Structure formats: C-alpha cells, structure tokens
C-alpha cells in the first residue's frame, strides 16, 4: 500500500451508527498452550446452562439504561463458541434482537474451531442468523498444529471451509499464526498460500506472542522451544503483507486483511471507540459516553453465576477515561488501522489538532505518519515497531 494513494477500503464512518455486542463463550475442550484468555473445560452442564445466563446478563444490561441499540454487529468469540449447539446460538441472537434490535445488514460473526464443527452444525448456525464465520485454522502444517496444541487436523480445517460454503456463508475468515518455532518466511507463506486456495474473504495473521503464565511461555523460558528473532519476524510479517496485497487483500489493521467489503465491522467499531457490550466471564465492554467508560466481567465462573442468580450485573467498571486518556486511546487504536486517525474528527472531538495535542510525541514520531485525505496513518513497516512509536503518545 502506498502512502500516497492510501488504502483501497473506504474510510470508516466515525459516527457509530450502531453498537456492537460481544459474547465470550469460555468453554474449550482443552487449553491451547499459547492462550491466556479466560477459558473453562467444556462440560455438558456448563454448555447447557450458559446461554440462559448470558441472556440474563443481556437483560440486566438493557434495563439499566446505559446500553442502547440497534446493534450493528454481534461477535461470538472465545474460548470455543462452536461448542454451543446452533439452537443455543439462535436463542442468544433472538434475545439480542428483541432487546436491542439489529441494524439492517448487521454483521453476525461466530468463531469456529475446525475440530468442533460438522456440515450440519454450520448449516444450523447459518439458519440461526450467523452470517460471518471465523475459522481458527492457525496452521495447515501437522507439526505446527501439534506444537500449538490444536485439536483439529489440517484436513479438518480445509473441510470446515468447504462445509461453510455449502452452508451458505458468503463471508469466511481464517486465523493464521506465524513466527512459530523453527519457521521462516517461506514456511509462513506456504500456510497462507494454502489458505488462499480456499478463497477466504478475510484473514487474521497473528505473530505468535508469549503471554505470561502460559504453557508456551514456560516452554520458551525453559529452553524447550525457541521463537524466531526480530529480523526473522519482520521478514515474515512483510512477506505476508506483500503476498496478500498482491492477492487483492487490504491490510486494514496490524494483523488483519480483507477483500473489499469484508473488513470485520465489529472490530472496526472497537478500534473506532464505538460502544460495544461484552457478555460472559472474561468479556470487556466500552461505553462511548463522555470520554469513554470501560467495563469488564471478571473471569470467575462461580462469581458470574452467583451474581446473575442474585439479579446483579456481573460487570465491573474498569476505567473512566478523561480527555487526555481519550485522546491517547484514539491515537493508539486508530493508528492500528490503515485508515488511521481523521484529523478533522479529532479536532472536532477534542478541540486540538494531533500536533497540538501531542507536541513532544509529534516531534519524535511525526515524520513516520503519512497524511492522506486528512487521515494520519502508519505504514505496515512501521506497524512492526508500533509499541515503540505509540509509547510517545501514551
């Protein structure tokens, strides 16, 4: 992508015409060694009980007056949402529509583990109202899948894509993890090239990260595994960018690529600081009121059940942002995206230009920001040092 021409996608509408809903489904058959999200071992009792609890939290949130519809997106993430039966997903969506309403053409996404779906279950999700599927492929190498602790095979991942098309999904995403132990750019590209043959509309390409307390972090710290160095990581990241750009994908966020019209609207709303309500233990919410309020539901299953049984909202206030915090967060989230930060919108919201709001940081990093149609953005090569660059604004 050339900074002179800007991204091919239209710039998102920052007026937030609809809120988002995130449902965290924490159940998994087993814990992946790299994952630090809140999760529980799946049991028939837990899976049966969970939908009614989430609907109760939804009802409490709607009645307290802070959250309003209609919903522009719903995202069922996890954990493993595809462990829920289609009827349960349909019940959740029906409850959300009754309480908040859906915008016309609302995006309804569900994350699916290839080892937990069948052609029948995918047809059931589609009939229930899900219109976007995110398949957790991670790799198509048997060796890498074993190292990542995935419960599915490469063949099952490919089959899940075929089944999703037969089920009628016109928007399918695939997750890929790169920078794996022993991996180089050629091997990372091989995974993506195999996925491209399946015709996805969207790809999320995440560099393997060491999260504290995970089994993977312990394996690396103890010398059992070694991750690629920074130069190898950069080679893989830029090689994936070039390959997917040539294939017609827009690199619209640090880790995300989409064909025109298929960027994840739910995540775009998050990066634009639009309101989204999070349901389930481990879920986060953001209320775009005043300078912004963040909430979180603690990752505590017994507490979650107790609070809802007592008619109490399980969410807790995490942070009430002030003006300076909202300005910094606008930069942090906006510059993750190819569309960047709209100078005019920023000035209208905060009464200052970016350079006026962050004079010292602007002196240090302003030369790396590209301006196109009043939007400031970073290049993909600068995303490689995003944490370093953005730290000046925080």
Helices and strands as residue ranges (DSSP letters): E 19-25, E 27-28, E 40-41, H 44-63, E 71-78, G 81-83, H 86-100, E 102-112, G 114-116, H 119-128, E 132-138, H 142-147, H 154-166, E 172-178, H 185-196, E 202-207, H 215-221, H 230-246, E 250-253, E 256-258, H 265-271, E 276-279, E 284-287, E 293-297, H 301-309, E 315-320, H 323-334, E 341-342, H 343-350, H 354-357, H 359-365, G 366-368, E 370-372, E 375-377, H 380-383, H 386-391
